[in-house]
Amino acid sequence: MALRTILSYPDPRLHTVAKPVQAVDARIRTLIADMLETMYEASGIGLAATQIDVHERLVVIDVSEERNEPLVLINPEIVWASDEKVMNEEGCLSVPGIYDGVERSTAVRVQALDADGNPQAIEAEGLLAICIQHELDHLLGKVFVEYLSTLKRNRIKTKLLKAQRDVQREGGRSA
Ligand code: NI
């Protein structure tokens, strides 16, 4: 297993649309293990392959308190989403330090393959439903800040670009 580098907004690669996983083979199993390790290390509740610059339809999620209930969704599709919506404060490992309100369906039904390549159907509500919608957006090249106003999004872009430049400069000095 290995930690993977998480892309940071506004990296244009985050807007890539992922392609279906063709076969759940050794390569995909390694990818799943790496994504779980990367998500847990970063204290995230979800990670999409897009965020580590792999553009295939694969996400890992764990919304449990104990961090011991990993959920792997391969080629996930939302087959039903409730009309009822809820506004929730969201964050994202690719948008560090930024949290803002996004409206999502309160419940969803998802079909996907599991880590063994077997079909699974999931009914989710609450935080899990929100997390699934957030991660599946990543596979479509969509980051949650795109739900915010242009003004807010531009402020976030400026702030993150400045932070990324500062990190690069620090690196340059110590090298
Ligand atoms: Ni995210």
Residues whose N, C-alpha, C, O or C-beta is under 5 A from the ligand:
A	BS01	NI	G91 C92 L93
